Amino acid sequence: MPDVKHFDPDAALETALLLFWQQGVASTGIQDVVAATGLNRSSLYATFGGKQELYLAALRRYLEHRSQPMFHRLAEDERGLPAIEEFFGGLIRARCSGAYARWGCMVSNAHAGTENGDAEVARILDRHHRGLRDALHAALVTAQARGQLTDGADPAAAADVLALVAYGVNLRSRAGASARSLKRSVTTALQSIGAPAPAAA
């Protein structure tokens, strides 16, 4: 007779995700997951494997449920620079206020941690980076078509720079940087590629 799980694996994975996100994988032991989920070790191991497999599943979930929807919205937005400004505004609000304030981004945290030495973690981080960079590039191409960029601006190069700015927001917010200082840095970056507003008649 097949084993019947008496818990929701999806809910357990979300709980593990929150632990890894807030505390970091190095500081989160399997006993922390056991305590948070109320499950025993054998149930966790049977469902997810060991701690590393559980972390990988949580990291993939973060990418698919949190990062990729943001990237899709940005890439499909037809407003150009205002869409990018809104993206960064939402990012700063999420990192500096609300339920997950000062947690940073789970993916950016992995970039800065020892876990990025794992080949599968590195592949997930690369997938995230491509999604972020491609979404910014799509919005910048739209901005260029709308005449919102400075003459000679390169959407590809600008997308690379703005992706790095996004990582900076994630990491600096976790370290305690104020929303005001983060907004100032983002504004400076965007002003460097945005065409000046036409002079009033």
Backbone hydrogen bonds in HBPLUS format (Angstrom, degrees):
<---DONOR---> <-ACCEPTOR-->    atom                        ^
c    i                          cat <-CA-CA->   ^        H-A-AA   ^      H-
h    n   atom  resd res      DA  || num        DHA   H-A  angle D-A-AA Bond
n    s   type  num  typ     dist DA aas  dist angle  dist       angle   num
A0012-ALA N   A0008-ASP O   3.01 MM   4  6.29 160.7  2.04 156.5 162.7     1
A0013-LEU N   A0009-PRO O   2.86 MM   4  6.03 152.9  1.94 145.3 152.4     2
A0014-GLU N   A0010-ASP O   3.03 MM   4  6.27 152.8  2.10 143.4 150.6     3
A0015-THR N   A0011-ALA O   3.02 MM   4  6.29 153.5  2.09 146.6 153.3     4
A0016-ALA N   A0012-ALA O   3.00 MM   4  6.28 157.4  2.05 146.7 152.7     5
A0017-LEU N   A0013-LEU O   2.82 MM   4  6.03 154.3  1.89 147.1 154.9     6
A0018-LEU N   A0014-GLU O   3.06 MM   4  6.33 158.7  2.11 148.1 151.9     7
A0019-LEU N   A0015-THR O   3.17 MM   4  6.49 153.0  2.25 144.7 151.8     8
A0020-PHE N   A0016-ALA O   2.95 MM   4  6.22 171.2  1.95 161.4 162.4     9
A0021-TRP N   A0017-LEU O   2.83 MM   4  5.94 158.5  1.87 153.4 160.3    10
A0022-GLN N   A0018-LEU O   2.97 MM   4  6.02 167.2  1.99 145.3 148.7    11
A0023-GLN N   A0019-LEU O   2.87 MM   4  5.78 167.4  1.89 156.1 160.1    12
A0024-GLY N   A0020-PHE O   2.80 MM   4  4.71 138.3  1.97 119.9 131.1    13
A0028-THR N   A0025-VAL O   3.30 MM   3  5.17 159.3  2.34 100.0 106.2    14
A0032-ASP N   A0029-GLY O   2.97 MM   3  5.26 131.1  2.22 103.9 116.7    15
A0033-VAL N   A0029-GLY O   3.36 MM   4  6.85 150.7  2.45 146.3 153.6    16
A0034-VAL N   A0030-ILE O   2.92 MM   4  6.25 155.7  1.98 147.3 154.5    17
A0035-ALA N   A0031-GLN O   2.92 MM   4  6.11 163.2  1.95 147.7 151.3    18
A0036-ALA N   A0032-ASP O   2.96 MM   4  6.14 156.6  2.01 145.3 151.8    19
A0037-THR N   A0033-VAL O   2.90 MM   4  5.94 160.8  1.94 153.4 157.8    20
A0038-GLY N   A0034-VAL O   2.84 MM   4  5.56 141.6  1.99 143.0 152.7    21
A0044-LEU N   A0040-ASN O   3.19 MM   4  6.54 161.0  2.23 153.6 158.9    22
A0045-TYR N   A0041-ARG O   2.81 MM   4  6.01 171.1  1.82 162.9 165.0    23
A0046-ALA N   A0042-SER O   2.91 MM   4  5.90 156.5  1.96 141.1 148.1    24
A0047-THR N   A0043-SER O   3.07 MM   4  6.13 144.5  2.20 139.2 147.8    25
A0048-PHE N   A0044-LEU O   2.80 MM   4  5.79 172.1  1.80 159.7 162.5    26
A0049-GLY N   A0045-TYR O   2.89 MM   4  4.26 134.8  2.09 110.0 122.1    27
A0054-LEU N   A0050-GLY O   3.00 MM   4  6.25 155.1  2.06 152.5 160.3    28
A0055-TYR N   A0051-LYS O   2.84 MM   4  6.09 157.9  1.89 151.9 158.0    29
A0056-LEU N   A0052-GLN O   2.94 MM   4  6.18 161.1  1.97 149.3 154.1    30
A0057-ALA N   A0053-GLU O   3.02 MM   4  6.22 157.2  2.08 143.4 149.5    31
A0058-ALA N   A0054-LEU O   2.95 MM   4  6.20 152.5  2.02 146.6 154.5    32
A0059-LEU N   A0055-TYR O   2.81 MM   4  6.06 156.8  1.87 154.2 160.8    33
A0060-ARG N   A0056-LEU O   2.95 MM   4  6.16 160.6  1.99 150.0 154.8    34
A0061-ARG N   A0057-ALA O   3.00 MM   4  6.16 153.6  2.07 140.3 148.0    35
A0062-TYR N   A0058-ALA O   2.89 MM   4  6.17 154.8  1.96 148.0 154.6    36
A0063-LEU N   A0059-LEU O   3.06 MM   4  6.33 162.2  2.10 148.5 152.5    37
A0064-GLU N   A0060-ARG O   2.94 MM   4  6.15 164.7  1.96 153.5 157.4    38
A0065-HIS N   A0061-ARG O   2.82 MM   4  5.77 160.1  1.85 154.6 159.4    39
A0066-ARG N   A0062-TYR O   2.88 MM   4  5.33 150.5  1.97 138.8 145.9    40
A0067-SER N   A0062-TYR O   3.22 MM   5  6.66 157.4  2.28 147.3 153.8    41
A0068-GLN N   A0063-LEU O   2.83 MM   5  5.91 172.1  1.84 170.0 170.6    42
A0070-MET N   A0067-SER O   3.05 MM   3  5.45 120.5  2.42 109.7 123.8    43
A0071-PHE N   A0067-SER O   3.07 MM   4  6.40 156.7  2.13 152.6 160.0    44
A0072-HIS N   A0068-GLN O   2.88 MM   4  6.09 161.6  1.92 157.9 162.2    45
A0073-ARG N   A0069-PRO O   3.06 MM   4  6.25 161.1  2.09 146.0 150.7    46
A0074-LEU N   A0070-MET O   3.09 MM   4  6.29 161.8  2.12 148.9 153.6    47
A0075-ALA N   A0071-PHE O   2.92 MM   4  6.10 167.4  1.94 155.3 158.7    48
A0076-GLU N   A0072-HIS O   3.04 MM   4  6.12 148.8  2.14 147.2 154.6    49
A0077-ASP N   A0074-LEU O   3.27 MM   3  5.24 150.8  2.36  99.7 108.2    50
A0083-ALA N   A0080-GLY O   2.95 MM   3  5.46 129.9  2.21 113.0 125.9    51
A0084-ILE N   A0080-GLY O   3.30 MM   4  6.73 147.6  2.41 144.8 154.2    52
A0084-ILE N   A0081-LEU O   2.99 MM   3  5.01 117.4  2.40  98.1 113.9    53
A0085-GLU N   A0081-LEU O   2.86 MM   4  6.15 162.2  1.89 161.6 166.7    54
A0086-GLU N   A0082-PRO O   2.94 MM   4  6.09 154.5  2.00 141.7 148.5    55
A0087-PHE N   A0083-ALA O   2.92 MM   4  6.11 149.9  2.01 139.9 148.4    56
A0088-PHE N   A0084-ILE O   3.02 MM   4  6.32 165.1  2.04 155.0 156.7    57
A0089-GLY N   A0085-GLU O   2.88 MM   4  6.06 153.4  1.95 144.9 153.4    58
A0090-GLY N   A0086-GLU O   2.90 MM   4  6.06 161.5  1.93 150.8 154.6    59
A0091-LEU N   A0087-PHE O   2.97 MM   4  6.18 150.9  2.05 143.3 152.2    60
A0092-ILE N   A0088-PHE O   2.92 MM   4  6.12 163.8  1.94 152.7 155.5    61
A0093-ARG N   A0089-GLY O   3.04 MM   4  6.26 160.8  2.08 146.9 152.3    62
A0094-ALA N   A0090-GLY O   2.96 MM   4  6.11 162.4  2.00 147.6 152.4    63
A0095-ARG N   A0091-LEU O   2.99 MM   4  6.18 147.1  2.10 145.7 154.8    64
A0096-CYS N   A0092-ILE O   2.97 MM   4  5.98 139.8  2.13 147.1 156.5    65
A0097-SER N   A0093-ARG O   2.95 MM   4  5.60 134.9  2.16 149.4 153.9    66
A0102-ARG N   A0095-ARG O   2.84 MM   7  5.69 174.7  1.84 149.7 148.6    67
A0101-ALA N   A0098-GLY O   3.30 MM   3  5.43 162.3  2.34 116.3 114.3    68
A0103-TRP N   A0100-TYR O   3.14 MM   3  5.60 149.7  2.24 138.3 134.7    69
A0109-ASN N   A0105-CYS O   2.78 MM   4  5.93 159.5  1.82 159.8 166.1    70
A0110-ALA N   A0106-MET O   3.11 MM   4  6.29 143.7  2.25 132.8 141.7    71
A0110-ALA N   A0107-VAL O   3.04 MM   3  5.05 118.9  2.42  94.3 109.5    72
A0111-HIS N   A0107-VAL O   2.98 MM   4  6.40 146.7  2.09 146.6 156.3    73
A0112-ALA N   A0108-SER O   3.17 MM   4  6.49 144.3  2.31 143.4 152.0    74
A0112-ALA N   A0109-ASN O   3.17 MM   3  5.20 124.2  2.50  92.9 106.6    75
A0113-GLY N   A0110-ALA O   3.18 MM   3  4.95 149.4  2.28  95.9 105.0    76
A0117-GLY N   A0114-THR O   3.14 MM   3  6.02 165.7  2.16 125.3 127.5    77
A0118-ASP N   A0115-GLU O   3.12 MM   3  5.88 171.7  2.13 122.6 125.2    78
A0122-ALA N   A0118-ASP O   2.95 MM   4  6.19 161.7  1.98 156.0 161.4    79
A0123-ARG N   A0119-ALA O   3.07 MM   4  6.34 146.2  2.19 139.8 148.4    80
A0124-ILE N   A0120-GLU O   3.09 MM   4  6.40 154.4  2.16 146.9 153.1    81
A0125-LEU N   A0121-VAL O   2.92 MM   4  6.24 158.1  1.96 154.5 161.1    82
A0126-ASP N   A0122-ALA O   2.93 MM   4  6.15 153.2  2.01 145.5 152.6    83
A0127-ARG N   A0123-ARG O   2.95 MM   4  6.18 152.7  2.03 143.6 151.1    84
A0128-HIS N   A0124-ILE O   2.95 MM   4  6.23 157.3  2.00 149.2 155.0    85
A0129-HIS N   A0125-LEU O   2.92 MM   4  6.16 160.9  1.96 147.4 152.8    86
A0130-ARG N   A0126-ASP O   2.93 MM   4  6.15 162.5  1.96 151.3 155.3    87
A0131-GLY N   A0127-ARG O   3.07 MM   4  6.28 158.5  2.12 145.2 151.1    88
A0132-LEU N   A0128-HIS O   2.94 MM   4  6.23 162.0  1.98 157.3 161.6    89
A0133-ARG N   A0129-HIS O   2.85 MM   4  5.95 174.1  1.86 157.7 159.7    90
A0134-ASP N   A0130-ARG O   2.83 MM   4  5.79 161.3  1.86 147.5 153.3    91
A0135-ALA N   A0131-GLY O   3.05 MM   4  6.08 153.1  2.13 139.9 146.9    92
A0136-LEU N   A0132-LEU O   3.05 MM   4  6.29 164.0  2.08 152.9 157.0    93
A0137-HIS N   A0133-ARG O   2.90 MM   4  6.07 155.0  1.96 145.2 153.0    94
A0138-ALA N   A0134-ASP O   2.92 MM   4  6.11 158.3  1.97 145.9 151.0    95
A0139-ALA N   A0135-ALA O   3.09 MM   4  6.35 160.5  2.13 147.8 152.6    96
A0140-LEU N   A0136-LEU O   2.90 MM   4  6.10 149.3  1.99 147.1 156.2    97
A0141-VAL N   A0137-HIS O   2.86 MM   4  6.10 151.3  1.95 152.3 159.6    98
A0142-THR N   A0138-ALA O   3.13 MM   4  6.39 156.1  2.19 143.6 149.7    99
A0143-ALA N   A0139-ALA O   2.92 MM   4  6.17 151.5  2.00 139.4 148.0   100
A0144-GLN N   A0140-LEU O   2.84 MM   4  6.06 153.9  1.91 146.2 152.7   101
A0145-ALA N   A0141-VAL O   3.02 MM   4  6.27 158.0  2.07 146.1 151.8   102
A0146-ARG N   A0142-THR O   3.04 MM   4  6.29 135.2  2.25 141.6 153.8   103
A0146-ARG N   A0143-ALA O   3.15 MM   3  5.05 129.2  2.42  92.0 105.7   104
A0148-GLN N   A0143-ALA O   2.85 MM   5  5.09 167.1  1.87 155.7 151.5   105
A0147-GLY N   A0144-GLN O   3.00 MM   3  5.06 161.5  2.03 107.0 111.7   106
A0195-ALA N   A0148-GLN O   2.73 MM  47  5.26 168.1  1.74 122.7 126.6   107
A0150-THR N   A0193-ILE O   2.82 MM  43  5.56 152.4  1.89 137.9 140.9   108
A0153-ALA N   A0150-THR O   3.08 MM   3  5.51 156.2  2.14 137.0 134.8   109
A0158-ALA N   A0154-ASP O   2.89 MM   4  6.04 165.4  1.91 162.9 167.9   110
A0159-ALA N   A0155-PRO O   2.88 MM   4  5.92 147.3  1.98 139.4 147.7   111
A0160-ASP N   A0156-ALA O   3.19 MM   4  6.51 151.7  2.28 143.7 150.4   112
A0161-VAL N   A0157-ALA O   3.12 MM   4  6.47 157.4  2.17 147.9 153.5   113
A0162-LEU N   A0158-ALA O   2.88 MM   4  6.10 168.0  1.89 155.3 158.3   114
A0163-ALA N   A0159-ALA O   2.95 MM   4  6.04 147.2  2.06 143.7 152.1   115
A0164-LEU N   A0160-ASP O   3.25 MM   4  6.53 152.7  2.33 141.3 147.6   116
A0164-LEU N   A0161-VAL O   3.09 MM   3  5.22 117.7  2.50  97.5 112.1   117
A0165-VAL N   A0161-VAL O   2.99 MM   4  6.38 145.3  2.11 143.4 154.1   118
A0166-ALA N   A0162-LEU O   2.95 MM   4  6.22 150.8  2.03 143.9 150.9   119
A0167-TYR N   A0163-ALA O   3.08 MM   4  6.47 154.9  2.15 146.4 152.5   120
A0168-GLY N   A0164-LEU O   2.94 MM   4  6.19 152.5  2.02 143.5 151.6   121
A0169-VAL N   A0165-VAL O   2.89 MM   4  6.23 152.0  1.97 150.6 157.6   122
A0170-ASN N   A0166-ALA O   3.05 MM   4  6.34 162.2  2.08 149.7 153.9   123
A0171-LEU N   A0167-TYR O   2.95 MM   4  6.20 167.0  1.96 156.6 159.2   124
A0172-ARG N   A0168-GLY O   2.81 MM   4  5.74 164.6  1.83 151.0 156.4   125
A0173-SER N   A0169-VAL O   2.97 MM   4  5.81 152.9  2.04 141.0 148.3   126
A0174-ARG N   A0170-ASN O   3.35 MM   4  6.48 152.9  2.43 135.9 142.3   127
A0175-ALA N   A0171-LEU O   3.19 MM   4  6.47 139.2  2.37 137.8 148.7   128
A0177-ALA N   A0172-ARG O   2.92 MM   5  5.42 165.0  1.95 149.8 144.9   129
A0176-GLY N   A0173-SER O   3.01 MM   3  5.08 157.1  2.07 102.5 109.5   130
A0182-LEU N   A0178-SER O   3.11 MM   4  6.39 158.7  2.16 150.5 156.6   131
A0183-LYS N   A0179-ALA O   2.88 MM   4  6.05 159.9  1.92 151.6 157.0   132
A0184-ARG N   A0180-ARG O   2.99 MM   4  6.20 153.2  2.06 145.7 153.1   133
A0185-SER N   A0181-SER O   3.13 MM   4  6.39 154.9  2.19 144.0 149.5   134
A0186-VAL N   A0182-LEU O   3.00 MM   4  6.28 162.1  2.04 152.3 157.2   135
A0187-THR N   A0183-LYS O   2.83 MM   4  5.99 164.0  1.86 152.4 157.1   136
A0188-THR N   A0184-ARG O   3.04 MM   4  6.23 157.4  2.09 145.2 150.8   137
A0189-ALA N   A0185-SER O   3.06 MM   4  6.32 158.1  2.11 146.8 152.5   138
A0190-LEU N   A0186-VAL O   2.92 MM   4  6.19 160.6  1.96 156.2 161.2   139
A0191-GLN N   A0187-THR O   2.86 MM   4  5.99 154.8  1.92 149.1 156.4   140
A0192-SER N   A0188-THR O   3.19 MM   4  6.34 138.1  2.38 140.2 149.6   141
A0193-ILE N   A0190-LEU O   3.16 MM   3  5.55 152.8  2.24 107.4 115.1   142
A0194-GLY N   A0190-LEU O   2.95 MM   4  5.99 135.0  2.15 148.8 162.5   143
